[in-house]
Each structure stands twice: as C-alpha cells, then as structure tokens.
Amino acid sequence: MKIAIVERSLRYAEAIRQMVLDWSRMRHYQGLGPIALHSAKSLRYELEDGHYFDLVFLSAAATEEAGGLSRFAGELRKRDAGMAVVWIADNDALIETAFEMGIYQYLTDPVVSEKICRVMDRLAAELKKRRDHYGEFNGIDGRIRLSYDDILYLKAAMKDHHAFIHRTDGTVVEIILSGRSFFQFACSLPAEQFVQCHRSYIVNRKYVTAVFHEKLILSYEKEVPVGRHFYPALIDPAGDENR
C-alpha cells in the first residue's frame, strides 16, 4: 500500500506517518510505504514522475498554493479514480463538499491514532477486494489508474503507440502504449471485460447493448464500428446477437 501524507508542517506529517506505521505493526501489514510531503506541488511532482498512491492524507494548509482543498482533491480524483483521498481540516466547514466529491474520509484536527486506524482498517479491507478491478496506464502527464468499470471504450490515436480512453462520465484520457501495438495493448486488458471489435477500437463488454455486422451499440448512446475480422469474437454464444 503506497501512502502520501501531504501536510505543510513536516512535524505533523511525520506524526501521522508514525501512526500509519504503528497501525501496520499492530495489523502485521507488510509492504507499507508512507512518505511525508510538505505541499500539493510536491505530490504533483511525484505523480508526474510516474508514482501512484493508494491513499493520500491531504491537509487544507498544504493545498493553498494549488487552489485549495476541493480543487486539488478534484485534480487527484481525475488523475486516479482509485486513489483514496482523506481530507484533514481544522474544522468541519468543508465536510458537505467533501462527501459531494466522493472523498474517502474527512478528518478534523487533531488527528489521533484511533482515527488513523479506522481509515487504514477500512482501506486495507477494500484494497483486498478491488485489486483486480483497476488498471494502470501511462498518461500524458504521468501514471494514472482507472477503474475498468469507468472505461466505456478505447480508440487508437493517429500518433503511433497512443490511444484515447473514453470514460463513462464523458471524459477522454490520452494514454501512451509504451511501444506496444494497439492489438498487443488489447491483449493486456482483462479478456472477460474487454474485446477488440475493430483495428482501432476496444470496447468494454459490460456496456455493449447490441451487436451488428457493421457496428456495436453501447450504453450512453454511443456507437463504434466493427471490423469483419473481429466480428466472430463478438457473437453471443447463445446465438441471439442482433443482425
């Protein structure tokens, strides 16, 4: 589990880091790597260098230069939907905003070990269940992680070894295939959830609502083309595909 503690006071950040390490010893949890960072900018540099974090403790004071707590937390969620972000503030004024944004947990000062243990217990249990449901990709601005369920389809880009991920919320993320062909990239995705339907398209099977010789109908009123060489893999084994 990779953890970042973003707190302007390095003494406070180190105290939280020690609480996390104490939790790991009590629970015999291996592979914990909490790091303390003094600003949102420092965390941004880490992410741009290709690092990712399962959990970020984010204090209000450390995000002032990045536009504030809610703005920076939104940036993190856009970059990595699987990242659990815990807000730390000196009062509960932002608690409603936090939960509207889907923030993992909201903690008020002082942060004590009991609060940290509750967060860690909850996240450890969830990570154990969801490890197979997220994919890591090389984005233009660094490493990103997305829930497979958030991906509607993928489209090859005109640039070699690039592609676009079209998400269910309507946003599009450009990724780098790191030297792989689009076909090789398709083979690296979970076969039970993704299938290539065209030389330039991969779809999430979960969102396919109808199969035709020339196109697929997807949820969210989307259509993608079907290549004739890929059509056999799309046919329903029960034989009830649309024609």
C-alpha positions as CSV (number, residue, x, y, z in Angstrom):
1,M,0.0,0.0,0.0
2,K,1.5,3.3,-1.1
3,I,0.6,6.3,1.0
4,A,1.4,10.1,0.8
5,I,0.9,12.4,3.7
6,V,0.6,16.0,2.4
7,E,1.0,18.4,5.3
8,R,2.7,21.8,5.5
9,S,4.0,21.1,8.9
10,L,6.6,18.3,8.5
11,R,6.5,17.6,12.2
12,Y,2.7,16.9,12.0
13,A,3.2,14.9,8.8
14,E,5.8,12.8,10.5
15,A,3.5,12.2,13.4
16,I,0.8,10.9,11.0
17,R,3.4,8.7,9.3
18,Q,4.3,7.2,12.6
19,M,0.6,6.4,13.4
20,V,0.3,4.7,10.0
21,L,3.5,2.6,10.7
22,D,2.1,1.8,14.2
23,W,-1.1,0.5,12.6
24,S,1.0,-1.7,10.2
25,R,2.8,-3.2,13.1
26,M,-0.4,-3.9,15.0
27,R,-2.0,-5.5,12.0
28,H,1.1,-7.2,10.7
29,Y,0.6,-5.5,7.4
30,Q,3.6,-5.8,5.1
31,G,4.7,-3.6,2.2
32,L,3.6,-0.2,3.6
33,G,5.5,2.8,2.3
34,P,4.2,6.1,3.7
35,I,6.0,9.3,2.7
36,A,5.6,12.8,4.0
37,L,5.3,15.7,1.6
38,H,5.1,19.4,2.5
39,S,2.9,20.7,-0.3
40,A,0.4,19.8,-3.0
41,K,3.1,20.8,-5.5
42,S,5.4,18.1,-4.1
43,L,2.7,15.5,-4.6
44,R,2.0,16.7,-8.1
45,Y,5.7,16.2,-8.9
46,E,5.6,12.6,-7.5
47,L,2.6,11.8,-9.7
48,E,4.2,13.3,-12.8
49,D,7.3,11.2,-12.2
50,G,5.1,8.1,-12.6
51,H,4.4,7.3,-8.9
52,Y,0.9,6.5,-7.7
53,F,-0.6,6.2,-4.3
54,D,-3.4,4.1,-2.8
55,L,-4.1,6.7,-0.1
56,V,-3.4,10.4,0.3
57,F,-3.8,12.3,3.5
58,L,-4.4,15.8,2.3
59,S,-4.4,18.8,4.7
60,A,-6.1,22.1,3.8
61,A,-3.0,24.1,4.7
62,A,-0.8,22.2,2.2
63,T,-3.2,22.9,-0.8
64,E,-3.5,26.7,-0.6
65,E,-1.0,27.2,-3.4
66,A,-2.8,24.7,-5.6
67,G,-6.2,26.4,-5.4
68,G,-7.5,25.0,-2.2
69,L,-8.5,21.6,-0.8
70,S,-11.5,20.9,-3.0
71,R,-9.9,22.0,-6.3
72,F,-6.7,19.9,-5.7
73,A,-8.7,16.9,-4.5
74,G,-10.7,17.1,-7.7
75,E,-7.5,17.1,-9.7
76,L,-6.3,13.9,-7.9
77,R,-9.6,12.1,-8.5
78,K,-9.5,12.9,-12.2
79,R,-5.9,11.6,-12.4
80,D,-6.6,8.4,-10.4
81,A,-10.1,7.3,-9.6
82,G,-8.8,4.5,-7.4
83,M,-6.9,6.9,-5.1
84,A,-8.4,7.2,-1.6
85,V,-8.2,10.9,-0.6
86,V,-8.6,11.8,3.1
87,W,-9.1,15.4,3.9
88,I,-7.6,16.9,7.0
89,A,-9.0,20.2,8.2
90,D,-9.2,22.2,11.4
91,N,-13.0,22.3,11.4
92,D,-16.0,20.6,9.6
93,A,-16.8,23.5,7.3
94,L,-16.0,21.6,4.2
95,I,-17.5,18.2,5.2
96,E,-20.5,18.6,2.9
97,T,-18.3,19.5,-0.1
98,A,-16.0,16.6,0.7
99,F,-18.7,14.0,0.5
100,E,-20.4,15.5,-2.5
101,M,-17.0,15.0,-4.3
102,G,-16.7,11.4,-3.1
103,I,-13.8,12.0,-0.7
104,Y,-12.9,8.8,1.1
105,Q,-12.8,10.3,4.6
106,Y,-12.9,13.6,6.4
107,L,-10.8,14.1,9.5
108,T,-10.7,17.1,11.8
109,D,-7.7,18.2,13.8
110,P,-6.2,16.8,15.9
111,V,-5.6,13.6,14.0
112,V,-5.1,10.8,16.6
113,S,-4.2,7.2,16.2
114,E,-7.8,5.9,16.6
115,K,-8.9,7.9,13.5
116,I,-5.9,6.7,11.5
117,C,-6.6,3.1,12.5
118,R,-10.2,3.3,11.3
119,V,-9.1,4.7,7.9
120,M,-6.4,2.1,7.5
121,D,-8.6,-0.8,8.5
122,R,-11.3,0.2,6.1
123,L,-8.9,0.8,3.2
124,A,-7.0,-2.4,3.7
125,A,-10.2,-4.4,3.5
126,E,-11.3,-2.6,0.4
127,L,-8.0,-2.9,-1.4
128,K,-8.0,-6.6,-0.9
129,K,-11.3,-6.8,-2.7
130,R,-10.7,-4.4,-5.6
131,R,-7.1,-5.1,-6.7
132,D,-8.3,-6.8,-9.9
133,H,-10.8,-4.0,-10.8
134,Y,-8.3,-1.3,-11.6
135,G,-5.9,-0.8,-14.4
136,E,-2.7,1.4,-14.5
137,F,-1.9,3.4,-17.7
138,N,0.8,5.7,-18.9
139,G,-1.0,9.0,-19.2
140,I,0.5,12.1,-20.9
141,D,1.1,13.7,-17.5
142,G,2.3,10.6,-15.7
143,R,1.0,7.3,-14.4
144,I,-2.8,7.1,-13.9
145,R,-5.1,4.4,-12.5
146,L,-8.7,3.9,-13.6
147,S,-11.5,1.5,-12.6
148,Y,-12.2,-0.8,-15.5
149,D,-15.9,-0.2,-14.9
150,D,-15.3,3.5,-15.7
151,I,-14.0,2.7,-19.2
152,L,-16.6,2.7,-22.0
153,Y,-14.3,2.1,-24.9
154,L,-10.8,2.8,-26.2
155,K,-9.8,4.2,-29.6
156,A,-6.4,4.1,-31.2
157,A,-4.8,7.6,-31.8
158,M,-3.3,8.8,-35.0
159,K,0.0,9.1,-33.3
160,D,1.9,5.7,-33.1
161,H,1.5,3.9,-29.7
162,H,-1.1,6.3,-28.3
163,A,-4.7,5.8,-27.6
164,F,-7.7,7.5,-26.1
165,I,-9.8,6.1,-23.2
166,H,-13.4,7.2,-23.4
167,R,-14.9,7.1,-19.9
168,T,-18.5,6.6,-18.9
169,D,-18.6,10.1,-17.5
170,G,-17.9,11.5,-21.0
171,T,-14.3,12.5,-20.3
172,V,-11.4,11.3,-22.6
173,V,-7.9,10.4,-21.4
174,E,-4.9,10.1,-23.8
175,I,-2.5,7.3,-22.9
176,I,0.8,6.0,-24.2
177,L,1.0,2.4,-25.1
178,S,4.8,2.2,-24.4
179,G,5.9,0.7,-27.7
180,R,3.0,-1.9,-27.9
181,S,0.7,-2.1,-30.9
182,F,-3.0,-1.5,-30.3
183,F,-3.6,-5.2,-30.6
184,Q,-0.9,-6.0,-28.1
185,F,-2.4,-3.5,-25.7
186,A,-5.9,-5.1,-26.2
187,C,-4.4,-8.4,-25.2
188,S,-3.1,-6.9,-22.0
189,L,-6.6,-6.0,-20.8
190,P,-8.9,-8.4,-18.9
191,A,-10.4,-10.6,-21.6
192,E,-13.5,-11.2,-19.6
193,Q,-14.3,-7.5,-19.7
194,F,-12.7,-6.1,-22.9
195,V,-12.8,-7.1,-26.5
196,Q,-11.3,-5.6,-29.7
197,C,-14.1,-5.0,-32.2
198,H,-12.1,-3.1,-34.9
199,R,-8.5,-2.4,-35.6
200,S,-8.9,0.9,-33.9
201,Y,-11.5,0.1,-31.1
202,I,-11.7,-1.8,-27.9
203,V,-14.9,-2.0,-26.0
204,N,-16.0,-2.8,-22.5
205,R,-18.3,-5.8,-22.9
206,K,-20.3,-4.6,-19.9
207,Y,-21.7,-1.7,-21.9
208,V,-22.4,-3.5,-25.2
209,T,-26.2,-3.4,-25.7
210,A,-26.4,-4.6,-29.4
211,V,-24.1,-6.3,-31.9
212,F,-24.4,-5.8,-35.7
213,H,-22.1,-6.7,-38.5
214,E,-21.0,-3.1,-39.0
215,K,-21.3,-1.6,-35.6
216,L,-21.8,-2.0,-31.8
217,I,-24.4,-0.1,-29.8
218,L,-23.0,0.9,-26.4
219,S,-24.6,2.4,-23.3
220,Y,-24.7,6.2,-23.1
221,E,-25.9,6.4,-26.7
222,K,-22.5,5.6,-28.3
223,E,-21.7,3.5,-31.4
224,V,-18.4,2.1,-32.5
225,P,-17.5,0.3,-35.8
226,V,-17.0,-3.4,-36.2
227,G,-14.3,-4.9,-38.4
228,R,-15.2,-8.0,-40.2
229,H,-12.2,-9.9,-38.9
230,F,-13.3,-9.1,-35.3
231,Y,-17.0,-9.9,-35.7
232,P,-16.8,-13.6,-34.8
233,A,-15.4,-12.8,-31.3
234,L,-18.4,-10.5,-30.7
235,I,-21.1,-13.1,-31.4
236,D,-23.1,-14.2,-28.4
237,P,-22.5,-18.0,-27.8
238,A,-26.3,-18.4,-27.4
239,G,-26.7,-17.1,-30.9
240,D,-29.1,-14.3,-30.1
241,E,-26.9,-11.5,-31.4
242,N,-28.6,-8.7,-33.5
243,R,-28.1,-8.9,-37.2
